[in-house]
Amino acid sequence: MTRFTTKLRGIAAGLCAGVVALSLGFASPAIADEPSIDELEARVAAAAKTYEDAMAKVQQLEASIQENQAKIADIEARIPEQKEKSAEAIRRLYKFGQNKNGLLELILSTDDFNSFISMVGYLGAVTDANTAEANRLSNLKAELESTEATLEAQKEEAEKQREIADQAVEEAEELRDQAVAEAARKAAEEAARAAARSAAQEAVFGGDTSALNSAIHESAPQNQPPAAEPAKPSESPSSSANPNASVEPTDRDSFIAEWTERIDAYLAGSPLAGYGYAFAEAACDYGVDPRWSPAISNTESSKGANCFLPHNAWGWGETTWPDWETAIRAHVRGLAQGYGYTISEAAAQKYCPPNAHDWYVATASEMAKI
C-alpha cells in the first residue's frame, strides 16, 4: 500500500470516528439536501478507489516507459554499426550492378545445368542479403521513431493518471473536512439547544421534572377526554366506533376556536404559522392534547424550519407528506394511536429513545408555553 493510499484510508477512518464522536447524543434530523455521513464515507471510499486505480496505471506505465527507454538506448547504440553495414551492402550492390557482363559470362561458363542453377541462386542470395542489410538501417530508424512516440504517449498518460490521483486525494480531504465541519455545526446547535432547554426548565420549574410533569397534566384542556381511544387509520375521526375520540358537538367549536388562537400565537413567524386550526381540529377529532404536536415540531425541527423530509416537522420515521394539513392530521393521529393523550416520560422513551429525558423536558417546556 502506498503512502497516499494509507493517507486516504486514514481520511476515511478519521471521517467515521470524528463524526461519530461529534454526533454522540445528537438526534436532530439532517437537512434534506446535505449528504449524510454514510454518503460522505462512500464518496471518500470511491475517491480512495480512484486513487488506487490511477496509481496502479502509473506503475504499469512507468514499467513500460523504462522498457521503451532501454529499447531506444539499444537501438541508438546499434545505429552507427548498422550504418556502416548498410553502406557496405549498398556498395556491393552497386558493384554487382556495374559488373553485369562479367556475372553473365560467369553464369554461362558453367559446365552443366545444375551448376548453372547453383550459380544463379548464389548470385540471387548475395543480392538479397545485401539488399536486406541495406534496409536494416531504415527499419531500425523506423523502430526508433515508433518507440519514441509510444514513450511520449506513455509519459503523457502517466502524468494524467498522477493528476487523477492527486485530485482524488484532494477530494477525499475536502469531503472529510465537510463532514467534520457539518457534524461540528450540528453538535454546536444541539449543545445550544440543550442549554436553552435546561435554562427554560430551571427558570420555569426549578429543575424538578416531577413538577414539570404535574404542571403539564394539570394544565391539560379540561374539556378534552383524559384518555382517547385512538382512531384506526381507515376510520373517520368522527366514527361511532370511537366515541371518545371527539368532544361533545356543543363544545367542539369553542374548543377549536380557543386552541386555534393559542397555537397560532405559539407558531407565529415559523413555517407552521397559521396552521393552528389544523392542529386544534385534529386534536379534537383524535382526543389528543392540542399542545403536544406543535411542541414536538419545535423540539424536532424548530417548528418546521429544519425538516429532514418534506412537511415532516416531527422527526416521524421516513415519512413525507404533500402539505402541512395532511401532515398535521397524520401526526396527531399517530400520537393518539401509539402514545396516548398527552406527553409522559414513557411516551418520550418511546418517541426518542436515545435522548428521552432531554426530549421530554424540552417538549413539555414548550407545551407549557402554549
N, C-alpha and C positions, 0 to 999 in steps of 0.2 A: 504494500500500500504506500503511495507517495505521500509526501509531506502535505500537499494540498488536499488529497483525499482525506487524510486524517483530520485536517482542519475542517473540511466540510462535515464530516461525521460529528466532529465536536460541536459544530454550529447546530446540527440537528438535535443532538443530545441536550445542549445548553438551552435550546429553544423550549424543549419539553419541560426540563427541570425548572427553568426560570419562570415559565408561565404558570406551572403548577404551584410553585412557591408563592407567586404573586396573587394567585387566584383562590387560595385556600379560604373557605368561608364565604366566597362571593357567589351569590346566587342570581344576580340580575341578568336578564337575557341580553344577548348580543344584538347590536343593531343589524338590520337585515342585510345591508349592502356591504358589510365588513366581512372579510374572510374569517372563518372560525380557526381555532388553534389547530384542529386536525387538518384543515385545508392548508394552513401555512406549513405544517410539518410535511405534508405530502409534496408541497412545492419545493421545500428545501431538499427532500429526498430526490425529487426529479432533477433539481439543479446538480446534486451530487452525482447522479447517474450520467447527466450530460457531461460533467467534468471528466468522469472516469472514461467514458466512451471517447471523448476528444483526446485525452492524454494517451489512450491505447492506440489511437490512429497516429498520433505524433510519434510514438515509439516505433510503430511499424514503418512510418515514412522515414524516420531517422536511420533505421537499419538499411532501408533501400537506398537512401542517399549515400550512406557510407559505401555500399556495394558499387553504386554507379560512379562515385568519386574514384574508387580504386580501379574500376574498369577504364575510366577516362585516363587515369595516370598510366595504366598499362598500354593503352592504345597510343598515347602520346610518346611513350618510350619506344614503341615499335616502329613508329612512322619514319624516323631517319634511316633506319636499316632497310625498311621496305622501299623507301625512295631509291636507294642505290640498286636494290634487286630489280625494281621495276624499270629503272633506267637501263640496266644491263640487258634486260629482256627485250626492251624496245630496240636497242642497238642490234641484238641478234636477229630480231625480226626484220629489221632494215637490211641487214646483210643478206638474209635469205632472199628478200625481195630483189636485191641488186644482183644476185648470182643465180637467176632463174635458169640461164642456159647451161651453166655448169651442173646444176642439180638435175636438169633434164638428161644431159649426157650420162650422169652417174646412174640414173634410173635405167636408161637404155642399154647400158653396158652390162647389165646383169645377164647371167648365163641361162637362167630358166625362169619360168613363170612364178614359182614360189619365191625365188629371190627378188623378183620384181615386186611382188605384193609386199614382202617384208620391207623392202626399201621405201616404198610409198608410205606404208604405215609408220615407219620410223620417222620419216620427214614430217608427216602429219602430227605425230606425237610431239616432236620437237617444237613445231609451230604452236600447237595448243598449249604446251607447257609455258612457252614464253608469253603467249597472249594472256594466260591466266595470271602469271607472275606480274605482268604489266598492269592488269586490272586490280590486283590486290591492294594497291595503294589507294585507288579511288574508293574501293569498298571499305577500306579501313577509315578513310576520311568521312565517308557517309555514316559509318557506325559511330564515329566520334561525335558528329553533329547530332545524331538521333539521341545518343546517351546524354549529351549536354542539355538538349531540350527536355528530356524526361527529368533530369536532375533539377532543372529550373522549376518545372511544374511541381515536382515533389516538395521543393523548398517553399513554394507559394502555398501549397495545400497544408504543409506543416505549420506555417505561420497562421493560416486561417484557423486551424484547429486549436492552436495556442490561444488565439483571441477568444474563441468559443469557450475554452476552459476558463480563461480569466473572467469572462462575463458571467459564467456560472458561479464562480466564487463570489463575485460582487453581488449577484442576485441573491445568493444564499445569505450573505451578510445583511443585505437590506431587509430581507424577509425576517431574519432573526431580530433585527432592531425594531421592525414594525410590530412584531408580535409582542416583544417585551415592552415596548412603549404603550401599546394598547392595553396590555394586562396591567401595567402600572397605572394608567389613567383610570381604568375601571376600579382597580383596588383603591385608588385615592378617592374616587367618587363614593365607593361603598363605605370607606372609613369616615368620610364626611357625613354620609347619611346615617351611619351608626351613631356618630357623635350627636347628631341632631336628634335622633330618636331618644338617646339616653338623656339628653338635656330636656326634651319635652316630657319624658316620663318623670324625671326628677322634679321639674317645675310644677307639673300638674298633680302627680301622685306621690311625690316624695320617695320614689324608687320602690314603692310597695306594689308588686304585681297583683296581690290579692285585692288591694284597694282598687286597682285598675279594673280587674275582672268584675268586682262588685259594682263599680260605677257604670260599666258598660251595660250590665244586665238591669240595673235599676233605672237607667235612662232609656231602656228599650221602649218602643212605642207601645202604649197601653192598650190600644185598640187592635193590636196585631195578635193573632193566636200564638201562644208560647212555643208550640212545637208542631209545625205544619207537617202534614203527611205529604211528601214530595209527589209532584205530578210525574207521570211517566212521559217520556219524550213524545209518544204518539198521541197523548191525550191533550185535549184543550184545557187551558188553565182553569176554566170555569166548569169543568166536567163535574157531573153529580157524583162520579166515583171518587172524588177527592174533595169533600165538602169543606174541609179545614184549610184548603189552600187559598181561600179568599175571605175577605172580611164581609160583614153584612152589607148588602147593597146600599142601605141607607148611610153607611159610614164610608163607603168606597170613595166617593167624590171628595169628601173633606180630607180623607187620609192622603189621597194622591195629591191634592192641591197643597196641603201643608208640606209634604216631603219633597214635592217638586221645587218649591221655593227654597227650602233649606239645602237641597242637593245642588241646585243651580248656583246658589251663593258659594258653596264649597268648591265647585268645579270652575268657577269663573276664571277666564284667562287661559284655560287649558284646552287641548284638542277635544275634550269631552264636554266643554261648556255648552249649555243649552239642552243637554240630554237628561235633565233632572226628571222630566215627566216619564221618560222611558224607564229609568231606574225605579221610580216610585210605583209605576203601574206594574212592572214585573214583580217587585217586592210584594205588592198587594195580591197579585194573582197567585204567586207561589208560596206565600207565607214566610217570607224571609225579612229579617231586619233590613230596612231600606238603606241603612248607612253602610252595610257590610261590603257590598260590591264596589261602591265608589271609593271606599277606604283602601280596599285591596288594589284598586287601579293606581292609587298613589304609591303604595309600597312596591308594586311590581314595575311600574313604568312611568312614574311621575304624572299620573292622570292622563295616560295615553301619549305622552311626549316621546317615549323611548320604547315603542313596541317592537318586539323582535319578529313578529309576523303581522300581516295586515289586520287591523282592528282587533288585535289581541292585546288588551291593556292589562291582563291579569296573570300573565305567565302560564296560561292554560294549555298545557301539553304542546302539541304541534298544530294547533287549530288556527285556521284563518276564517274570517267572516267577510261577507260582501259590504257590510255597512255597520255603523255603530248600534243602531236599534236592534238588529238581529243579534249582534254580539252581546249586547247587554242582557237581552232576554235569555239567551243561551247560558250565559254565566250565572245569572240569578237562579235559573232552573237547576243548573249543576250544583250550586250551593245547597239548594233545597233537597236535592236527591242524595247528596253524598256527605254533607257537613252539618246539617241541622239548621235551626232557626237563626242563630247568631254566633258570633265568634266565641271560641273557647280554646284552652290550651290543647285539648285533644284535637280540635279541628286544625289548629296551627301545626301540630305534629304531623297530621296527615297531608296538609296543603304544602308545607315547606319543611320536610324532614331535616335537611342539612342545617337549618338555622331557625328552628321552630320558635324558640323563646324570643329572639330578637324580632322575628316576623310578627309574632303575636303582639308584642309590646308596641311595635311601630303601627300596626294596623288598628289596634284598639285605641291608641292615642289619636289616630286620625278620625276614628268613629266618634270620639268624644267631641271633636270639633264641629261635627255636622248638626 
